[in-house]
Amino acid sequence: MSDAGTQAEEQALGFLRSHGLHLKARNYSCRLGEIDLIMMDGNTLVFVEVRMRRNRAFGGAAESITPRKRMRLIAAARHYLAGKQALPACRFDAVLIESDAAPVWIKDAFGE
């Protein structure tokens, strides 16, 4: 991962922690895909995609989450959950970071 990507994840992690979420895993990877952050929001397991764009020349951070990327995130989340005895409530969130603006947190970004 690039330095910018690592910095974006650090920024997102700090932002989410400041809102009471707790880190479970970072950069969970399997052959199906990768999840940037896996966190707990109360009793809800949250799979977080962090997207950063320095400028909007090629679209913003939200537009960079393509249908293919979304499918890979869902597949990786299913892989992560496959090893769990009890399945908690889950959701997919996105943290969008653009330029020097404050992060934008989209809860239940995929409606899954």
N, C-alpha and C positions, 0 to 999 in steps of 0.2 A: 504494500500500500504506500502511496506517496505521502510525503510529509504533510501536504495540504489535507489529504484524506484523514490522516491520523489526527491532525489538529481539529478538523471538523468533528470527528468522533469524540474527542476530548471535550470540545465545546458543548456538544449535544449531551454528553454524559453529565457534565456539570450542571447544565440547564435542567435536565430531568431529575437529577438528585435534588436540586433546589426546590423542585415541586413534589418531593416526597417519594420518588421512585427509588428502588434498590436494585443494584446490578446483580444479575444471576450469571451471565456469561457475556463474553465479548468475542466478536468475530467467529461465531460458530459456523463451521464449514463442513460440508459433506459433498458428495459427488453431485448432488442435486442443486446446490446453491450455497449462499452464505448469508448470514444474518449479522448485521453490524452490532446490535446490542440486544440482549434479552434481559428484561427487567421485570420487577414486580411492582404493581401499582395496587396496593392493598392485597387482595386475594386474586388479582387478575395478572396473568402472565402476559407480558407485552413484548412483541417482536418489533424491533425498531429499525427502520431503514433511515440512514442519515444521508442526505443529499446536499451537496454544496455546489454553488456556481459563483464564480467571481464576477461574471457579467452575464447579461441576458442575450448576448449575440446569437447563441444557438438554443435559445429557450431557457426558461428558468429551472430551478431545482425540482419543482413539482412535475414539470413536463419530462424530466429525465427518468421518471419512474415509468418505464414502458410496460405494456401488457406482458411481454416476455420476462422482464425483471420481476414483476408482480408474481407470475406463475412460479418462478424459481424461488422466491421468498416463501411462498406458501408451501412448496414442496420441501424446502429445508426445514420449515417449522413443523411439518408433519413428521419428518425424520427425527427431529429433536423430541417431539412428543411420543414417538413410538417406544422409547425406552422408559416412559413414566408409568408408574402403577396407577395413580389416580390422575385424571385429566382435570386441570384447573380451567376456570374461565380464561379465555384468551382473546387478544385483539392484536391488530397490526396498526402501528403508529408510524408516522413519518416526522422527522425533524428536518426542516429545510433551512439552509443557511445560505444567504446571498449577500455578497460584499461585506460591508461592516454593519449591516442591519442585525437586529436581535433575531435569534432563531424563531422560526414559526413551527409550532407543534400542532400536528394534525392527528387528533385521536381517531381511532377506528378509520384509518385512511382508506382501507380497501372495502369496508363494509362486510368483511368476512367474519 
